[in-house]
Amino acid sequence: MGFLKIFKAKFMINSMSQLQTGPLVANIRLVGIIEVLVTLVYLYPPTMHIGFFLLLSWLGGALALHIASKAKPIPLIFIIILWISAYLRVPSLFAFITSTSKTP
């Protein structure tokens, strides 16, 4: 999606315009570059944890924008894919979910 924004694909501009994101449409190339960079940070193994949380935050904002605009919550699909791929790559990242705390 980032590359589509960098090259200003017509349908990407139209879909972003429908979400009432005027400032984002004006800076669509910058948005695309940030998306690609954050994805590369996630794909590079030493920085995978930082990239995971940056991508999760980015997609969370996109999901909030889609919900506020009453559009289809398509970013939710990417959030689910991100969680699954992160779990498959580094299961220890989710150790806090399976650990049980001992309460006195």
Secondary structure by P-SEA (a helix, b strand, c coil): caaaaaaccaaaaaaaaaacaaaaaaaaaaaaaaaaaaaaaaacccaaaaaaaaaaaaaaaaaaaaaaacccccaaaaaaaaaaaaaaacccccccccbbbbcc
